[in-house]
Amino acid sequence: MGNSLFVCGIDQEAGSSVVTLGLYGVLRKAVRELAFYKPIGAGAADSDTRVMQSAYQIPPHLLGTSGVSLEEARGLIAAQRQEDLLGRVEQSYNPLREKAQFILVQGINNPKVVSLFDVEINRHIAAHLRTPVLMVARGSLSGERTDVEQLVASIVNNKRSFEEHEVEVIGVVVNRVKDAPFDDVCRRITE
């Protein structure tokens, strides 16, 4: 897998923050110099970054953000200035690369809405950093029944899109599957 992993939600309220939090807890048992990096967010004030810092007391030299807000990142992508965005991300990522044995990267996590720009931004960053991706998908929202066809289509389309950008997808975590046979969901996703 290399020395990094990019965790990103592919749906609104997918639960990528919870997956990242748990994964960091598991990885820190095996990796001494484990870094956390949030390329797009509110910098040091970012809620996910604060939760990670609070939960694991990550040393400052192993905690990173690019300081690029979601609105700014969306604007740069819309203006076809992805190289500006990627340059800023790389500039803040490289110091972690030098200090850490492994970097857990959390993609855009916007619980209210996931725009096409957000998915595109995650793809650009993962490809630029040459890090494999763990996708996080949502089975259903607020008690709705899981639409297995829609879930599978979302996973397949996002996986294909990452692979078209030469990003390895190592797996998918599916949260919130409701009123759908678990075995059927697993079989359809792995086909």
N, C-alpha and C positions, 0 to 999 in steps of 0.2 A: 504494500500500500504506500510506502514512502514515509514521509515525515509530516504529513498533514491530512486533514479530512475536513471537507466543507459540508456542513449540515444545513439544508434549506427546505423550507416548506414550499409545497407546490400548490397549496390551496389556502384560502382564508381560514384562519383558526385551525391550522393543521397540527399545532402543538410542537413546533420545532424548538421552542425555548425549553420545554420540559425534556425533550429528547436530548438536547445539548447538555442541559444540567446533569442529567443522569449519566450520559456518556462520559462527561468530564470526570465524574466521581469514579467510574470504572477505570478509565485510563490512568488516572493519577496513582492508582495502585501499582501500575506497571511502568510508568514513565516518570522519572525524577524531575526533569525540567520540562513540564507540560505548560504550554502557553494557551491563552484564549485570545482570539482576535475577532473583532466585530467590525468589518470594513465599512458598513453603512449604518449609521445610527446617530445618536446625539452626543458622540464623543464620550468623555468621562461621565456625563450626566445620563447616559443611556441606561434605561431600566434593566435590560438584560445584562449589561456589563456590571452594573451595581449588584445584581442578584448573584452573579457568578463570583464576584469579589467577596461578597458577604458570606456566601456558602462555603467557599474554599480558601479564603484568605490568600488569593493569588498574589505573589510578589509583583510589585509594579513593573519590574523588568520583563515579566512574562504575561503582561496584560496590555493589549493594544487595540486601538481604534484609529481609523483614518481621519475622523473628524468631519467626514462628508455626510451631510444630512440626507434623508430620503428624498426630500424635495429637490435638493441640489443635484443628487444623482439622477433623478428622473429628468430634470431639466437638461443635464449634460447628454443623456442618451437621446432625448427628443431632438436636441440640436445636433445630433450625430458627432458629438465630441467625446466619444467613449475613451479615446486615448488620454484625454485630460483626466478623466475619472480614474482610469487604470494606473496612470502615473502616480496619482496621489495615493491610491491604495497600495501600490508597490513600495512607495517611499516609506509608508508606515509599517508595512509587513516585513520588509527586509531586516530591520533590527531584531525582530522576534526570531526570524529564520537563523540568525547568527547565534542567538542565546539559547534557544529551546531545542530539545530533542524531538518534540512533536508539537504541532500547532493544531488546535481544534478551532475551526473557523465557523462562525454562525452567520448564515446569509440573512437577507432581509426578512424580518419578522414583523409583519403588520397585521394585527388581529382583525382590523376592521375591513380592510379591502386588500386584495392582491391584484395589482394591475399587471398587464402584459409587460410594462416597463420593468417591474420588479423581477419577474422571471428572467427577462432578458439581462438585467443587471447581474443577477446571480450567475447566469451562464457566462457572461463576459469575465467576471471576476474569477470564477473557478477555472476557466480556460487560461486566463492570464497567469494565475498563480500555479497552474499545472497541478491542481489538487483534485483527487477523486471526490465524488459527491455521494452523500447519503441523503436521499430524498425523504421528506416527511409528507404524507398525504392524509387527508381527512376523509373518513368514511361518511359522516353525516354531520349536520348542524343541528343543534338544539333539539334533540329528540326525534328528528326526522328519521325515517327509515333509510338505510344505506342503499343507494342506487348502484348496484354492483357494476352495471354496464358503464355508467358514467365514471366511476372510480377507476376501473381498469383502463378506460380510454384516456383519462387524465394521466395516469402513471405511464402508460405506453408512449403517449405523445411527449411528455416531458423527458422521459428517458431518451427517446429518439432525438429530441432537440439537443440535449446535452452531448450525446454521442456525435451528432453532426458538427459540434464545436470541439470535437476530440477530447471530451471530458468523460472519464470513466465513471460510471454509476455503479457503486459497489452494492447497493441495496436500497430498499424502501421500508420505512416504518409506516404502518397504517394505524391511525388513531381513530377512535370513535366509530367503530363499526356497530351498527344497531339493526336488529331484526333481519340479519342476513346470515346464512349459514357460514360460520367461520371457515370450514373446510372448503366451501365453494369459493369464497373470496381468495383464500391462499392459492388454490389450484389455478384460478383464472389469472392471478397476478404473475404466477411463475411460468405460465404457458409461453 
